[in-house]
Amino acid sequence: MSVRVQRAPGRAGPVWLAVCLSLAPLAVSSAWAAGATGVSAAKGVSKADGKVPARQDAKAVGAKPGAKAAAAVAPAYRIAPIPAWVVEPSAEATSPALVAPSPAPKPLPPGLPGGFGGLPGAAGASIAPTAGAAPAVPGAVASSPVKALRAQLLDTQIQLGGAVPVAFIRTRMQALDASMLRELSEPRIAFNPEYQKLVIHGVAVTRDGLRQDRTQGLRVEMMRREQRLESQMLDGLSTALVILNDVRVGDVVEVAYSIEGANPIFEGRFSELLQLAADIPVDRAFVRILTPAGRALQTRPIGVGATDIAVRREPQPGGGEILTVVRDQVPPVLAEAATPPWFKVYPALHVSEYRDWEQVDRWAQGLFTMAPPSGEIAERIAAWKARDLPPEALVAEVLRFVQDEVRYFSLSLGESSHRPKPAARTLAERQGDCKDKVLLLNTLLTGLGFEPRPALVSMARNRGVGAYLPSHDQFDHVITHVVVNGQAYYLDATMNGQGFGLRERGYFPYGQALIVGAGQGPQAVALPDFASDRIVYRQDWDLSDLTRVPALTTAMTLRGLSAERWRAYIASSGLDRVAESMGGVYVRQFPGLKPSAPPELADSRETNELTVRMHFESPMPGTMRGAVMQIGLPQLEFLELMTVPPEATRRMPFMLDTPRSAESRVSVQGPVPMEFQPPPQRQAGDNHFSVTVRTEVEGRTVSAVARYERRGDEVLPAEMDAFRQAVVRGRQAAGTSLVLPLVAKADLEEAVKGLDKRLARYGKGDALLRVVVMQEAMRVRNDLLLRSVPAGSVMARQALGERAQAQNLLEDPAAALKDADAALAIDPKDDLAIEARGVALLSLGRLDEAIPVFEQMDRSTTRGSPDPWLGIALYENGRHEEAEPVLRQVVDRSAGDGRAYALLWLALAQERREPGKGRALLAGEVRDADTSWPGALTRFLAGRIDRDALLKTARAEADVTRLRLAEAYFFIGQSLVVQGKRDEATPWFDRAVDTRAAPYREYILAKLELRRAAPAR
């Protein structure tokens, strides 16, 4: 029993598991399963060490022609006719000859499901489905790709009555597009030469109804490729790679072969799971088993859609019986993402010669026979006894020794696939796989007075074992069951890096186990109440001292099973690489975030707790305005815990593969006390999970604390809609946005003393006064902030840009220009400062200097909506022809009020160049123009209403009268200037300035017009 597998981190964090599986062929029918796999493509085949090339003709076998001592070399395979006991799986023919297939069906449309790889699998999914890769649906795990392949025939016939069992396989496959040609033209047949022999009966290609026999001169390359060598496993499998030339789309490739022999470890008993559907269309699936007299086979349909699997039993001449299953026009079964291992994806027929689980138990007992302790084993038992440790500590100490001191290595050749080495040999070699380690562990524990037993489990089927017939092929891993002080423990000797104590180490959900020698069938593996599988995340933002760059410290603390998975992941990948991957999540959320110190690892196997800590800094972790920073603080890790499948509809359960509990605390320490009431606690979830989020405020620190609890391990299809909605609510609840003040309230109150005097000149309380008050507050807040942040920092640049903008709106362009220049010295591309500088220059009458600044602003790729400043500056500078295309572009790229005002300036520019053209432009817009403001301005310049009507509309709402009058007076003046009546226009510009609507563009431009007219006055 020996395949070592490991998983990289999934969406919920690393789900790494080192176990040993029995994936070597278990019997002749397991070889059939491997052979069925072999008819799919040998992708990326390379000349591996141990490969035995053999170009064959119809008579050649095994060795290359001309090789020395060829007679001494065991043949790799032979070519022979189809055995006489094989029948043609059709209603009409029973001839054993290799007959031509039926006419090729029409190809399926591109994009329809296909694929042959899922057919021989023993289960629908692995125990720990990965939720990695970039899903198309946010929060969704990925599904498997499909193939454009069709099976005309999947034919499996098994003869159990001969000297050795024989499995005959015949497939007829058709590629529906060019992507499958390699798959079709390079069939592979896997078998174990330790106890099996390969016989190739024939290969043929049918094209346009004409069959071509390719058996003569067939090229077969024998490869010994240890596919799982990287996982410290040798299984001895060989692969016969059949290489076919000239295979085209629409061709039907037929391969027929037999595998003779079975692993003697099973003592002649037969058991197999025969798949009767695939992820591609199957025209006919045919299964036939011939049993001799005295051998009874049980059968059981397995999986969704297996209810129509009917087994026909008929007597066989000479005794025994023949079991036959025929399924025609079998639709494809598409595997879905993250299907649990206990759910059988593909309908199958389970066949077993075992009468009950007691027989399986007796077989397993014969494998794990312990020899009396001697040599080093006896010495170690004596040494441990001498230490007089408490029982749980003693078992933990012995387990840790076997896990950490005996290296994992699997040599599963022949009977060694299931029979362990003697414990003394495993200890002497300091290496072994799951069965070897279990026998060593149990021998040591028995010598210390405990009663351990091997426990057979399935990583492929987990708790789904109970749905199958009693058989040896249900199990692919073995662990130890032992009772200590009344507590049952399931101990995995192949795990590395577990916690030291029995109560501290993680416990994997193995589902069901057959405890060898207990006299029972598979039993549920109950996790101990104290079993821990928990993750605690922390994000700590430090903005307490604005003279320093804001810092972020993240910590991930794992306990129990989660700690062990991450411990193994870090050991294999390295802390730096792991930290880089983790840090990318934060960097994507906070642009500009950079590591400020190396990652730190704190790991204690005594407490089975592991912490990864990382340090970052970000000059601007959020968006800042008016000395207030808004930071989005999503519970990033929780988003990874709550995933949904990508399928719109679901036919299979969806596995929840996350820690059983998690907590996230995101804290921000600001420079001033937090003075707000936290919102109510938020909750979300359903019967599968729960999420609660609360906010805590204490002094200068605010924290968002979220807790996650997993309540189940699968979501059934009928529950999927409600589950999706719960996930949406959970993700929403886990998001937090914080408004963080950067200046103290008391300092603000002190700074605004005397502000009333400055505001008095703006008159009564209306919308204009409110805008002015807001800009005065902006100026005051940034005055205070600039005293706290370092000169040249990102925060200083933002504060200077905001203050420059406020200075412009408060009639102080000289101060605005000074602030804008200071901000641009920090970042020459800062959009806010560029605009403020251009407006300040224009306000100061320095149009020739303002235009290049607005041109730079117009070229910016980071600005949002377009702005007419450049066109206006060109217009005011008398460059009307240049202004027109600039303003036209703004009109075309804008909407709403922005478009309406840009359209007014475009009409003025056209009118200056060609009288009547601008008015005509606006005439086409009048129908769609708003009847209120600014539509009234459009109607006025279009000549549809007079100035009295315009002024009446401007005065219609008292709260905005002064602001609208400023615009009305200005555009009345501009309409007169266009007509050459500048003297008449000047009083209207005076009136615009008298409104004191300083924050409005028209106020600034009216002052510019008056400055231009001053010499004449």
Buried (B, 14 or more C-beta within 10 A) or exposed (E): BBBBBBBEBBBBBBBBBBBBBBBBBBBBBBBBBBBBBBBBBBEEBEEEEEBBBBEBEEEBBBBBEEEEEBEEBEBBBBBEEBBEBBBBBBEEEEEBEBBBBBEBBEBBEEEBBBBBBBBBBBBBBBBBBBBEEEBEBEBBBBBBEBBBBBBBBBBBBBBBBEEBBBBBBBBBBBBBBEBBBBBBBBBBBBBBBBBBBBBBBBBBBBBEEEBEEBBEEBBBBBBBBBBBEEBBBBBBBBBBBBBBEEBEBBBBBBBBBBBBBBBEBBEEBBBBBBBBBBBBBBBBBBBBBBBBEEBEBBBBBBBBBBEEBEBEEEEBEEEBBBBBBBBEEBEBBBBBBBBBBBBBBBBBBBBBBBEEBEBBBEBBEEBBEBEEBEEEBEEBBEEBEEEEBEBBBBBBBBBBBBBEEBEBBBBBBBBBBBBBBBBBBBBEEEBBBBBBBBBBBBBBBBBBEBEBBBBBBBBBBBBBBBBBBBBBBBBBBBBBBBEBEEBEBBBBBBBBBBBBBBBBBBBBBBBBBBBBBEEEBBBEBEBEEEBBBBBBBBBBBBBBEBEEBBBBBBBBBBBBBBBBBBBBBBBBBEBEEBBBEBBEBBBEBBEEBEBBEEBBBEBEBEBBBBBBBBBBBBBBBBEBEBBBBEBEBBBBBBBBBBBBBBBEEBBBBBBBBBBBBBBBBBBBBBBBBBEEEEEEEBBBBBEBBBBBBBBEBEEBBBBBBBBBBBEEBBBBBEBBEEBBEBBBBBBEBBBBEBEBBBBBEEBBEEBBEEBEEEBEEBEEEBBBBEBBBBBBBBBBBBBBBBEBBEEEBBBBBBBBBBBBBBBBBBBBBEBBBBBBBBBBBBBEEBBBBBBBBBBBBBBBBBBEBBBEBBBBBBEBEEBEEBBBBBBBBBBBBEBBEBBBEBBBBBBEEBEEEBBBBBBBBBBBBBBBEEEEBBBBBBBEBBEEBBEEBBBBBBBBBBBBBEBEEBBEBBBEBEEBBBBBBBBBBBBBBBBBBBEEEBEBBBEBBBBBBBBBBBBBBBBBBBBBBBEBBEEEE
